[in-house]
Amino acid sequence: MSRARRNGWPSSDRPVAEPSSGRLRESERAESERLRAEAAREKDKRIRELEMECDVFKRCMALWV
């Protein structure tokens, strides 16, 4: 039994992984696109927040000087 496991035979108590063809299913592709779009929106939001903070700091420095 141990020799069979070492040679790649699945055991009955472990799930067998499906062979990967390297291609995503349609649902996986849609989820990936959704996550990328969400990450892009979050990145854009963070950039806008940082630009506003920078603007506030510039105004504060102008008033302080």
C-alpha positions, -999 to +999 in steps of 0.1 A: +000+000+000+028+025+009+046+017-024+013+024-043+009+058-025+045+067-033+039+059-070+009+082-071-020+059-065-047+076-045-058+061-012-094+056-004-095+081+025-081+110+005-099+129-022-084+126-057-074+158-073-088+164-107-061+167-134-056+203-143-057+212-180-044+247-173-076+263-184-102+280-161-138+271-161-163+299-170-173+303-134-136+306-123-129+331-150-159+352-140-148+351-104-113+361-113-125+390-134-148+402-106-119+400-080-096+419-104-122+446-109-128+449-072-091+452-065-088+479-091-116+499-076-100+496-041-067+507-055-083+537-072-101+546-040-069+544-020-051+566-046-079+593-043-077+592-005-039+597-006-042+625-031-067+643-008-044+638+022-015+652+003-036+682-007-046+688+030-010+686+041+000+711+014-027+735+025-016+731+062+020+738+053+010+769+033-009+782+063+018+773+088+046+790+068 
